Amino acid sequence: MTRRLALTLAAAGAITLAVLVASVRGRGGTREFSAVFPSASGLHEGALVTYLGVAVGEVGPIDLSSGRVVARLRIRRHDVTLRAADEVRLRTMGLLGDAAVDITPGLRDAVLLEPGDTLFGAPLSAGSEPAKPIEALIRGGARKREEK
């Protein structure tokens, strides 16, 4: 075997190994957790999941069969560690009422969650609905006109 052929085969082997390692890491890159909400107005598959305000994943399939909303959260970032005491809330985005899932860290000494574990969240609060502030502005504006 010539030296040139040996170097070519070694380079091809190294590239193949790098591609295999990258594909294995890509498949194992997303961790899934469940989030349970009593209701989830505006939540849909593909919605944004944030941790401390940073986008870390998306909402997967949503199950309603148990009489409550069970959403699968697909977390892509490996530097995000979820714990049993973390707070999960829904937040509206924009004027159309689409919801995002916000995760806020709880106690640092709480039990670490493993993929597949469940977080329990609160429903979308009435004060955060996008129509409420607009409605208040319209009503407030109407009152001011009536007073004049």
Secondary structure as UniProt FT lines:
FT   HELIX           3..27
FT   TURN            28..29
FT   STRAND          31..37
FT   TURN            41..42
FT   TURN            45..46
FT   STRAND          48..51
FT   TURN            52..53
FT   STRAND          54..63
FT   TURN            65..66
FT   STRAND          69..75
FT   TURN            78..79
FT   TURN            84..85
FT   STRAND          87..93
FT   TURN            94..97
FT   STRAND          98..104
FT   TURN            108..109
FT   TURN            115..116
FT   STRAND          118..121
FT   HELIX           126..128
FT   HELIX           131..147
//
